[in-house]
Amino acid sequence: MALTGPPVLINTFAISCGFGILMLSQVPANARLGMLVVLGLVDCLIASLLLLPVLLHRWPFRDTLSVERSRSQQINPAVAGRK
């Protein structure tokens, strides 16, 4: 989180500023679109920084090291006959 948090925050800020310019538009549809996009980006930022780490921490990952060991212990029949 300490490694990926600041770039995600900076990216969200930059993109939000870009779409936020649409809120200054004289066309009401463009102004509303800018507001909705900025709100959507902020919601995604909150979900990425708060919700996603919790979900990934609770996700039942298999131990990749044990999977690698089991694969290396399997004998290839074509290779086993050459010994």
FIRO-32785 format. One record per residue: residue in one letter; x, y, z of N, C-alpha, C, O in turn. Coordinates in steps of 0.001 Angstrom, whole numbers, plus 500000, padded with zeros to 6 digits. Layout:
BEGIN
<a,<X,Y,Z>,<X,Y,Z>,<X,Y,Z>,<X,Y,Z>>;
...
***
This chain:
BEGIN
<m,<500820,498816,500000>,<500000,500000,500000>,<500871,501258,500000>,<500551,502241,499331>>;
<a,<501948,501222,500737>,<502837,502387,500772>,<503506,502603,499424>,<503861,503729,499075>>;
<l,<503680,501526,498664>,<504333,501632,497368>,<503358,502052,496273>,<503714,502842,495399>>;
<t,<502144,501539,496311>,<501190,501815,495243>,<500213,502931,495552>,<499575,503449,494636>>;
<g,<500071,503319,496816>,<499108,504348,497191>,<499367,505708,496571>,<498463,506270,495953>>;
<p,<500576,506262,496711>,<500825,507593,496131>,<500647,507667,494610>,<500056,508638,494138>>;
<p,<501123,506701,493817>,<500874,506803,492373>,<499385,506735,492017>,<498930,507417,491098>>;
<v,<498638,505915,492745>,<497195,505824,492483>,<496530,507149,492826>,<495653,507615,492099>>;
<l,<496941,507750,493922>,<496375,509037,494331>,<496720,510135,493325>,<495858,510933,492957>>;
<i,<497959,510178,492887>,<498376,511192,491911>,<497649,511009,490585>,<497214,511983,489972>>;
<n,<497519,509761,490143>,<496824,509490,488893>,<495357,509900,488981>,<494828,510519,488057>>;
<t,<494701,509558,490083>,<493302,509932,490247>,<493146,511451,490270>,<492211,511991,489678>>;
<f,<494056,512133,490949>,<494001,513595,490993>,<494179,514193,489600>,<493451,515111,489223>>;
<a,<495133,513685,488841>,<495396,514239,487508>,<494223,514011,486561>,<493810,514920,485840>>;
<i,<493693,512799,486568>,<492568,512501,485675>,<491319,513268,486123>,<490544,513738,485289>>;
<s,<491129,513393,487434>,<489982,514150,487941>,<490072,515617,487554>,<489057,516235,487231>>;
<c,<491270,516178,487582>,<491438,517566,487143>,<491106,517713,485662>,<490488,518692,485245>>;
<g,<491522,516737,484886>,<491231,516782,483451>,<489745,516726,483151>,<489233,517515,482357>>;
<f,<489057,515795,483787>,<487617,515705,483572>,<486864,516793,484336>,<485743,517148,483969>>;
<g,<487472,517319,485390>,<486836,518396,486142>,<486696,519674,485337>,<485823,520496,485616>>;
<i,<487545,519844,484348>,<487441,521006,483465>,<486091,521007,482756>,<485564,522068,482423>>;
<l,<485539,519834,482527>,<484225,519765,481882>,<483140,520435,482723>,<482127,520878,482181>>;
<m,<483338,520516,484039>,<482338,521156,484892>,<482244,522658,484631>,<481258,523291,485007>>;
<l,<483247,523223,483998>,<483227,524646,483656>,<482528,524915,482327>,<482411,526064,481899>>;
<s,<482070,523859,481686>,<481443,524002,480377>,<480105,524740,480483>,<479410,524658,481497>>;
<q,<479768,525450,479428>,<478478,526145,479350>,<477353,525179,478994>,<476179,525482,479205>>;
<v,<477709,524029,478460>,<476715,523018,478093>,<476400,522189,479339>,<477296,521545,479884>>;
<p,<475154,522191,479799>,<474823,521486,481038>,<475135,519989,481011>,<475525,519416,482029>>;
<a,<474967,519367,479870>,<475251,517930,479777>,<476739,517653,480001>,<477095,516686,480674>>;
<n,<477593,518485,479447>,<479034,518319,479649>,<479421,518579,481100>,<480269,517877,481652>>;
<a,<478806,519579,481717>,<479104,519892,483115>,<478698,518734,484020>,<479434,518382,484942>>;
<r,<477535,518139,483765>,<477092,516989,484565>,<477975,515780,484317>,<478272,515023,485242>>;
<l,<478397,515594,483074>,<479291,514479,482763>,<480610,514623,483511>,<481127,513645,484052>>;
<g,<481153,515830,483546>,<482390,516066,484281>,<482234,515745,485754>,<483120,515137,486355>>;
<m,<481111,516149,486345>,<480856,515882,487754>,<480724,514386,488006>,<481272,513875,488982>>;
<l,<480017,513689,487155>,<479832,512248,487336>,<481139,511478,487186>,<481397,510536,487935>>;
<v,<481955,511874,486229>,<483232,511186,486028>,<484161,511419,487218>,<484831,510489,487668>>;
<v,<484208,512632,487724>,<485051,512931,488884>,<484561,512144,490102>,<485371,511571,490831>>;
<l,<483263,512112,490327>,<482725,511334,491453>,<483016,509846,491289>,<483330,509160,492262>>;
<g,<482913,509351,490066>,<483232,507947,489811>,<484694,507632,490061>,<485021,506580,490611>>;
<l,<485569,508529,489663>,<487004,508328,489904>,<487335,508343,491393>,<488149,507545,491856>>;
<v,<486718,509233,492133>,<486963,509293,493575>,<486420,508025,494246>,<487049,507491,495159>>;
<d,<485265,507545,493800>,<484735,506288,494342>,<485675,505124,494056>,<485902,504282,494925>>;
<c,<486215,505071,492863>,<487162,504002,492521>,<488449,504122,493328>,<489039,503109,493702>>;
<l,<488892,505350,493599>,<490073,505552,494430>,<489833,505009,495837>,<490678,504306,496390>>;
<i,<488698,505333,496400>,<488378,504866,497752>,<488303,503348,497775>,<488821,502709,498692>>;
<a,<487661,502773,496771>,<487565,501309,496715>,<488938,500671,496542>,<489221,499633,497140>>;
<s,<489784,501281,495733>,<491117,500714,495492>,<492008,500784,496718>,<492781,499861,496975>>;
<l,<491911,501861,497474>,<492805,502036,498612>,<492275,501416,499900>,<493061,501034,500767>>;
<l,<490955,501308,500039>,<490392,500805,501287>,<489793,499406,501166>,<490036,498548,502014>>;
<l,<489023,499181,500131>,<488295,497919,500019>,<489133,496805,499397>,<489109,495675,499886>>;
<l,<489856,497095,498355>,<490620,496072,497650>,<491691,495397,498509>,<491813,494174,498441>>;
<p,<492475,496125,499315>,<493455,495430,500168>,<492812,494465,501168>,<493356,493395,501442>>;
<v,<491659,494847,501708>,<490961,493961,502651>,<490487,492708,501940>,<490629,491604,502465>>;
<l,<489926,492868,500751>,<489448,491702,499999>,<490596,490789,499593>,<490467,489567,499664>>;
<l,<491706,491360,499174>,<492852,490539,498781>,<493481,489841,499979>,<494007,488736,499846>>;
<h,<493432,490466,501132>,<493978,489837,502337>,<493137,488633,502756>,<493670,487653,503275>>;
<r,<491843,488703,502535>,<490955,487614,502931>,<490777,486562,501845>,<490196,485507,502102>>;
<w,<491260,486824,500655>,<491087,485891,499536>,<491894,484626,499804>,<493053,484714,500212>>;
<p,<491308,483455,499583>,<492041,482202,499893>,<493026,481827,498787>,<492702,481053,497886>>;
<f,<494209,482377,498868>,<495256,482032,497910>,<495902,480710,498295>,<496066,480407,499477>>;
<r,<496263,479936,497300>,<497041,478734,497564>,<498499,479128,497733>,<498962,480120,497170>>;
<d,<499197,478348,498503>,<500620,478611,498703>,<501341,478276,497402>,<501393,477112,497006>>;
<t,<501890,479276,496740>,<502530,479052,495442>,<503783,478212,495566>,<504134,477497,494628>>;
<l,<504465,478277,496690>,<505671,477475,496874>,<505334,475996,496918>,<506052,475185,496333>>;
<s,<504254,475627,497603>,<503876,474217,497657>,<503403,473718,496303>,<503603,472549,495972>>;
<v,<502781,474581,495517>,<502364,474197,494166>,<503587,473952,493305>,<503615,472993,492534>>;
<e,<504607,474809,493421>,<505846,474629,492657>,<506532,473320,493045>,<507026,472599,492178>>;
<r,<506566,473012,494330>,<507200,471770,494777>,<506473,470556,494241>,<507107,469595,493806>>;
<s,<505144,470587,494267>,<504397,469431,493794>,<504582,469240,492292>,<504599,468107,491810>>;
<r,<504721,470331,491553>,<504953,470214,490110>,<506339,469645,489822>,<506511,468845,488902>>;
<s,<507322,470061,490610>,<508675,469584,490364>,<508838,468126,490779>,<509730,467444,490276>>;
<q,<508002,467639,491678>,<508113,466260,492136>,<507397,465282,491204>,<507630,464075,491274>>;
<q,<506548,465788,490351>,<505866,464905,489403>,<506882,464418,488366>,<507729,465180,487899>>;
<i,<506781,463162,488027>,<507739,462574,487084>,<507103,462540,485709>,<505976,462072,485540>>;
<n,<507837,463040,484732>,<507406,462990,483348>,<507691,461585,482820>,<508843,461153,482842>>;
<p,<506679,460863,482347>,<506895,459478,481901>,<507935,459355,480790>,<508655,458358,480746>>;
<a,<508035,460313,479912>,<508995,460236,478827>,<510422,460347,479346>,<511325,459701,478813>>;
<v,<510635,461149,480368>,<511955,461339,480923>,<512319,460183,481861>,<513482,459786,481931>>;
<a,<511345,459651,482571>,<511600,458574,483535>,<512094,457307,482847>,<512855,456554,483454>>;
<g,<511694,457041,481609>,<512122,455835,480908>,<513546,455893,480416>,<514104,454847,480085>>;
<r,<514161,457042,480350>,<515514,457197,479816>,<516600,456871,480840>,<517756,456695,480454>>;
<k,<516282,456790,482084>,<517325,456575,483106>,<517906,455247,483012>,<518793,454905,483794>>;
***
